[in-house]
């Protein structure tokens, strides 16, 4: 776990208290059960997706390399928050020690950055596949894929490591209640009683520079893709090209919309959006894309869909 400063000038509490999602009333039990079921299904579906890609030789290509990365990230991302959130709901275990809080903060935000990087890499993959189909395998070799993956992970670590360090050096008073269900950066920063401008500015810079860059890259990639699609000779070819991008576009929408809403709300909409709604959507941002991503690719990718159907038929086949 990340270490916390231990000097007389910093008074970080030994532990924080997470409030979960306040204001749910009797709906708490149903929300917690639904989150638990979705989390379990997310783990199972992403593990199945990884197994299919690993065992199906026809899926050993660049597109599925990035899809495997996305599945692994979708296993890790909700696993950082959901177990503790369920402990808050069911066991009233609201406390988390300071080092554990900073560690959770690092993994939540680094995995979020990795997620956007993977989506940008997948957009690049589609760009090469549609605009330069004859050079696809030569441009996206295994060594190139490993370098892209390494860059995505290293970038996340380098940019996110300062966040828990800065939070650990804030001045805290007697308050240790975090108005969130997990140790989100700005939620913990709001607990501090000292100057938090550096933390707020750094968080804003990270969001605009990394997420903003990835979104811009994805947008420009699809502009190029649409231009290439419009010049394809037949309607069938255009339909096939667009179809290969459909699942990726769906994943982008369900990933970015809740995240952007949460980001904007924390900084500009505190007075207009109920806090419970904001926390709920922050959890949706982590949990639901992890559940929906393998479903989307399973439905829209023919090879994966056929492999899943074979497994289901094999399971349902009566014993002799």
N, C-alpha and C positions, 0 to 999 in steps of 0.2 A: 504494500500500500504506500501511497505517497506520504512523505514525512511532512509534518507541520512545524512551523517555527516555534521555538521555545525560548523566547526572550522576554524581558520585563516590559518591552515597549509594545508587545502585541498580546492581546488578551483574547485569543481565539478560544471559544468554549470547548470543553472536553468532548461534548457531544451536541448534536442538533436534534430538534424535534420536527419531524415531517408531519404535516397536517393531513396528508392524503388529498381527497377531493371533497372539500367542505360543501355543505348545503344539499347533499343528495337525499338525506332523510331515509325513508324506507327503501328508496331505490338503491342504496349502497350495496345490499346483498346481491341484487340482480346485476348491477354493474360489475361487481367483483367476480361473480360466477361467469359472466360473459367474457370478461378479460382473461380469466383463467382458461376457459375453453378455447378462445381464440389463440392464446399463447401456446397451448398444447398442440393445437392443429397447425400453428405456424412452425413449430419445431419439427413435427412429423412430416409436413409437406416439403419443407426445405431439405430435410435429411433424405427424403425420397428423391427429390430433384437431384441432389448431389450424387446419390447412388446410381440413378439412371444415367447421368452424364458420365460417371466413372466407368460404368459397365458397357455402355453403348458406344462402339467404336465410331459410328457415323457422327457422333456428337463431339468428337475430339477436335474441335476447331476453335478459331478465335472467338466467335460469338459466344460459344458455350464456356470458354475459359472465363470470360467476364461474367457470364451468368452464374458460374460456380462461385466466383468471388462475391457476387450479390447475395447468393443463398447463404454463404458462410457469414456474411455481415448481417443478414436478416435473422440468423440464429443468435448471434452475439448481442445485437442491438437491444431487443426487448429483454434479453436475459440480464441486462444491467439494471433494469428498473422493475419489471413485473413481479419477481419473487418478493422484493421488499414491499412493494405496493400491496400485494396480497397479505403480507404479514401485518401491515397497517390495518387493513380491512378486517381480517379474521382474528388476529391475535392481539390487536391493539399495540403492536410493537412499533411505536412511533420513533424511538430513538435510534440514531446512527452516530457512531463516534466520528470525530472530526477527520481523522485520517481516512476512514472509510468513505466519508462524504466527499472528500477531495478526490479520492480514487474513482468513485462513481462518476463524479463530474468530468474527470478526464476521459473515461471510456465513453460516456454518453456523447460528448461533443466530438471526440476523435472519430467514433464510428459514424456519426452524422456526416462529418467531412469526407470520410471514406466512401459513404453512400453516394454523395454527389459526384465524387471523382469517378466512381464506377459507372454511373449513368452517363457522364461525359465520355468516358472511354467507350461505352457501348454505342454512343452516337457516332464516335469516330469510326468504329467498326462498321456501322451501317453505311457511313459515308464512303469508305473504301470499297465495300461490297457492291454498292450501286454505281458509284462514279468511276471506279477503276476495277471492274470485275476480273479482268485478265491478270491483274497484278496483285490480287487479294492475298494469295498465299505467300507471295514473295515479300510483300510489304509488312504483313503481320505474321512474322515468323515467331517461333516459341521464345527465342531470346528477346525479341521486341516486346512480346506480351509480358514477360517477366519484368522487363525494365519499366513498362507502364505500370504494372501492379506495384512494383517497389516504390515508384515515384508517388503513387496515390497514398500508400501507407506512410512513407517517410514525410510527405507533405503534411499529413494530418498530425503526426506526432510533433513535428517541429512547431507548427502553428498553435497546437492546443496545449502543449506542456506549460507555456507561460500562464495559462488561465488559472489552474489551481494554485500555482505559485503566488500569483498576484492576490488571489482570494485569501491565501494563508497569511499574507502580510497585511491584511486590512486590520483596522482598529475595531474591536467589538466591545460592546458594553454588557449589560445584563441579559439582553434578549438573545435567545437561541432558537426561536421558532421560525422554521422555514415554511413559508406559505406555498407549499408545493408537495407533490407526492414523491419526488426524487430530488437529488441535489443538482438542480439546474443552475447554471452559472449566475444569471441575474437574480434568481430567487434567493440564493445565498448572499449575494452582494447586497441585496436590500436589507439583510439582517444587520449588516455592519453599521456602525454609528460614525465612522470617520469619513474621510474624503474618498469617494468611489469613482471619481471622474476617469481615472486611468483605466479601470476595469470596464466601465461603460464604453469608453472610446475604443478600447482594444476589441471588445466583443463586437462592436459595430463594424470596425475595420475588417475583422475576420469574416463576418457575414457578407459584407459587400465585396471584399476582394476574392474570397474563395468561392462562396456560393454564387455570387454575382458573376464571376468569371466563368464558372462551370455552366451556368444558365445561358450566358452569352455564347459560349462555345457550342452548346447544344443547339441554340437557336440558329446560329450561322451554319452549322452542319446541316440542319434540316432545310435551310434555304438552298444550299447547294444540292441537296438530295432532290428537292422539288424541281429545281431547274433541270437536273439530269432526268428525272422521271418524265417531265413534259416533253423531252426530246426523244423518248423511246418510240420505236416505230409502231407498235401495236397496242391496242387497248388492254389485251391480256397481259402483256409485259409490264405495262404501267400498273395494272391492278396487282400483279405479283410483287412488284417492287414496293408498292405502298403497304401491302400485306406484311412484308417482312419487318416493317417499321411499326406496325400497329401496336404490338405488345409493348414495345419500348416506350412509345408515346403514352400509353395508358399508365405505365409504371411511373413515368416522369410526373404526370398529373397528380396521381394519388400520393406521391412522395412530397412534392413541392408545395401543394396548396395548403395543407395543415401547417407545415413548417413556416411558410411565409406569413400565414395568419397569426401564428404564435409569436413570431418575431415582431411583427407590426404592433400587435396588441400590447406586448410588454413595454414597448417604448412610446406608443402614441395613443393607445386605446384603453388605458386603465380605467378611465371614468365612464366609458360607454359600454364596455364588455364585462359582464359579471366574472368575478375571479374564478368561480367554480367552472364556468364555461371554458375559460382560458386553460385551466389545468387539465380539464377533460380532453380538450383538443390537443394539448401537448402530449398526452398519453396516446391519443389516436395517431399522432404523427409518428410515434415510435412503433406502436403495435400493429396497426392495421396494414400498412404497406408490407411489413414482414410476412403477414398472412396472405395478402392478396397477390404479391409478386409471383410466387410459384404457381398460384391458380391461373393467373393471366397467361404466363408462359406455357403452362400445361394445356390450356385450352387452345391457344393460338399457334403453338408450335407442333407441327404434324408428327415429327419423330417422337417427341416427348409424350404426346397424347396417345399415340399408338402403343408405346411401351407401357404406359400406365394401364391401358385397356388390356394388354396381354397379361399383366400382373393380376388384374382383377379377375379375368377369366380363369387364370390358373388357380387363384384362391377359391373361386366359387365352383371349380370343377369337382364333382363328387369323387370320393375315394372308391377304388375298385373293390 
